[in-house]
Each structure stands twice: as C-alpha cells, then as structure tokens.
Amino acid sequence: MDFLAIIGIAVLAAALWLWVDSLKAREAAIRAAKLACATENLLLLDDTVAIRHLRLGRDDEGTLKLRRVYFFEYSDTGENRNDGSIAMLGSRVLMTKLSTQSVIHSTFLH
C-alpha cells in the first residue's frame, strides 16, 4: 500500500469519526434544549438545533476536545420566535442560554 492510499484512508476515517461524533453531540444538544424549554414552560420550535460554531477546546484535565455551539428557536406563546444556544465540550453540555425579553437565563449542566 503506498503512502497516498494510507493518507486517504486516514482522512476518510477521521471524517467518519467527526460525522458520528457530531451526530452524538447534536442529539445531546437536542435533549438539553428540550429540557431547558420544558423547565421554563417554553416550546422548542422545530424540535432541533443547528450548529453555529465548531472549535477546539480543552476540558478541566487539559484534554483537547471539540467545542460546539448550537442555536435553536423557542416560543413562549407559540406565535413568536426567540433564540437560544447551547455550548458543548465534547459530549458534555456546558451551558444553555434562553433569552426572553432581554433577560438571559443560563443553566449549567454538568
């Protein structure tokens, strides 16, 4: 097997890992958004989140992990749309923000 084939397989394996890891993180973010909305008696619109940022970050032990920020929309009346966000490090939810009438509520989940 030549060097180019090995590089190609490594890139393909890394892309597959990123895709699977991103699916798991997105599912955790959706659960966190649903929990935050349910806690505040809000409606999570579209029942989904969308990625806004993807960067590298370090956890408390200094291990390098992917830091993702997702955004979602929710409503308190069903007729309006408000923005919320979820910050994650790896598969761990760091913070959930709901902004309602210029007040930002943060829920830290560990």
MOTA-V731013 format. One record per residue. N is the residue number from 1. RES is the residue in one letter. PSI is psi as a letter, one per 30 degrees, with the letter a starting at -180 (999 if undefined). Layout:
N RES PSI
N RES PSI
//
This chain:
1 M k
2 D l
3 F e
4 L e
5 A e
6 I e
7 I e
8 G e
9 I e
10 A e
11 V e
12 L e
13 A e
14 A e
15 A e
16 L e
17 W e
18 L e
19 W e
20 V e
21 D e
22 S e
23 L e
24 K e
25 A e
26 R e
27 E e
28 A e
29 A e
30 I e
31 R e
32 A e
33 A e
34 K e
35 L e
36 A e
37 C e
38 A e
39 T e
40 E g
41 N h
42 L l
43 L k
44 L j
45 L k
46 D f
47 D h
48 T l
49 V l
50 A k
51 I k
52 R e
53 H k
54 L j
55 R l
56 L k
57 G l
58 R k
59 D a
60 D f
61 E f
62 G g
63 T k
64 L k
65 K l
66 L k
67 R k
68 R k
69 V k
70 Y l
71 F l
72 F l
73 E k
74 Y l
75 S k
76 D f
77 T f
78 G f
79 E f
80 N l
81 R k
82 N l
83 D k
84 G l
85 S l
86 I k
87 A k
88 M k
89 L j
90 G b
91 S g
92 R k
93 V k
94 L e
95 M k
96 T k
97 K k
98 L k
99 S j
100 T j
101 Q h
102 S g
103 V k
104 I k
105 H k
106 S k
107 T j
108 F k
109 L k
110 H 999
//
